[in-house]
Amino acid sequence: MTHEDGRVGLVLADVSGKGLPAALLMARLQATLLAFVSEVPSLAALASRLHEAFRKRGLENRFATLVYLELEPGSAHIRLVNAGHMPPLVVGPVHVQPLPAGGPALGIPTAATYEEQSVDLFAGQTLVVYSDGVTEALNESGAFFGDERLRDSLRETAGRPAAEVAHQLLGTVEAFVGEARWHDDVSLLVVRRAG
């Protein structure tokens, strides 16, 4: 989504469960996010409002994780809030560094607080947000793709355009799974600073 002042909002969310209940929860999350995003003073406040909305009107035993990013045109500065999602990864030429863990998932039955985070990408660095379907992908032997394979795969993509990073990582996960059955969705959000 693009804000009136030119900021760009990007989101990757994952809901618990499968089928129609999960689809309804995702639709509710999208509509609620769009309704609140222009009304709140900070990204932490946005996550808190989303959490309260889901806690009061959510589906029983259902929750959602979310990373919401805001980018400013012409800036390397990215603001974000993480509600129960895996920490995004900053990929550089040598290291793959996770950002700090975020707050709890949206819709859990207790009150929650969230903190806005930020990161400044250096030229050539990439920020990768991913769903747990990446690390929890299972191969025919019952082994998980896991965090180590994820980081190794991302190190190989250092300096490449965002689309190539996503394409290579998805291809690596698909090759790892082989003929095994997919158990979860695999989603990626890749932001790269040119340079």
Secondary structure, DSSP 4 states (H G I P E B T S, - for coil): -B-TTS-EEEEEEEESS-HHHHHHHHHHHHHHHHHHTTT-SSHHHHHHHHHHHHHHHS-TT--EEEEEEEE-TT--EEEEEEESSPPPEEE-SS-EEEPPP-BPPBT-SS------EEEEPPTT-EEEEE-HHHHT-B-TTS-B-HHHHHHHHHHHTTTS-HHHHHHHHHHHHHHHHTTSPP-S---EEEEE---
